[in-house]
């Protein structure tokens, strides 16, 4: 159990390392179409007692079949918001399997990214990603890796522990990208979704991390998602390349430890960050720091990196929210990683990595408006009476 002193030190380290600033304190006028949709209320009604889709375990016998490999049956791919199911398979995500996970690519062609939209700024010059100081739990404790299975095999994204207003100081919520949990309009929910905070805490080389003891790679354990919430726009429009769905490419996980224990994720890692909904538009943000574990070449997924840049705008439609865009050389695997700013001396999350250019010179992330708040509030309320 981290002591109160270590928790305070970890939170202070996050704030101290992120020397960025945001100006103003409210939304601008370049965020068309950001009102919440009816999906937030519908998703909030997805209680545990609802009928699960075919193929998802509903009995002990079916659960055993699932754990013995039945989860590989992708012909029964749960799609709707209410159909998420993610049974715990103990000792499934060992270091060797984590090392096999590939990046979840989601790129656009740089030459055509929103060029015809007046709310798109010129492409930013590339900003070289830099390694985050180690050990990660002392320097960027809320950040970790999201592992999951897809029909193409095990994959990896990044995620961030965020505050839960229903459980102050005891959050079990993780912010990531929608495409890290749901494949969008042509598929459904990913499987075996877990969060590993401070992955590879001391920065072992990739070949050593693959064979390391579990406590070296997952110092705070493996946390299984027992619920996931994403936007109806991502489910209906999202895909492997950037489009209007990218403006809604965010998700929130509620997690629990693989090895049962009484402490929350926030208490365990010693830090979390609040989410700033309706943060200022790009022109009024000083700088954004993007964090994650890039896994596609020239990176190998073993180390945490960050980029710091002043954002510009990227738009795919005048009816969808305008995205933030920064110069950054991080590649796939950094998807879902938190975009952080300093708000009144406190580090807060304003976006997550969604898409990048094919040349990996920039990243773009959704500006979190009404739909994002609806998604977040729904999952927070769902577990308000529990952990």
Secondary structure, 3 states (H helix, E strand, C coil): CCCHHHHHHHHHHHHHHCCCCECCCCCCCCCCCCCCCCHHHHHHCCCCCCCCCCCCCCCHHHHHHHHCCHHHCCCCCCCCHHHCCCCCCCCCCCHHHHHHCEECCCEECHHHCCCCCCCCCCCCCCCCCEECCCCHHHHCCCEEEEEEEECCEEEEEEEEEECCCCCCCCCCEEEECHHHCECHHHCCECEEEEEEECCCCCCCCHHHHHHCCHHHHCCCCCEEEEEEEECHHHHHHCCCECCHHHHHCCEEEEEEECCCCCCCHHHHHCCCEEECCCCCCHHHECCEEEEECCCCCCCCCCCCEEEEECCEEECCCCCCCCEEEEECCCCCCCCCCEEEEEECCEEEEEEECCEEECCCCEEEECCCCHHHHHHHHHHHHHCCCCC
